[in-house]
Amino acid sequence: MTPVPDAPAPPTRPLLLLIADDLLFPSRIREAVKPLGLDLRVVATEAAARAVFASALPLPRAVLVNLNARRLDPAALIRALKADPATASVPLLAFAGHVETAKHEAARAAGADMVAANSSVSLHLGKLLDRLWAGEHSAAANDAVVEITDAAR
């Protein structure tokens, strides 16, 4: 009898999916994720993001979307992920510079669960994820961008 090879083991750490097409933010996020016990997967296109959802079990614990991505339409991607029953329940954090209010508003309108400033994401990712996983949302058009400062520790 020929032994059957073992199936690949599922990931032992939760997956965080980052959708970004630059070099700066993935490196910042990678550093911020290290102490959180998460695996990070970075993709630059909507097709690559959908492939992660199609192949990753369990689903990513959260999705981060860089609203400055140029290889895709971030708001359209957020809208598509939140409209798809297979991905709608995955918490989604969108981020851009604190003065990029049009991008923040577009992300909220598209269904992002939380919108944050770049600086908060790179410096306080763990706190933002805790708030996101606790069900905190900033999706209303009149909500401010979530800012976490050193004073808010």
Secondary structure, DSSP 8 states (H G I E B T S, - for coil): -----------SS-EEEEE--SSHHHHHHHHHHGGGT-EEEEE-SHHHHHHHHHH-SS--SEEEEETT-SSS-HHHHHHHHHHSTTTTTS-EEEEE-TT-HHHHHHHHHHT-SEEEEHHHHHHHHHHHHHHHHTT----STTS--B---GGG-
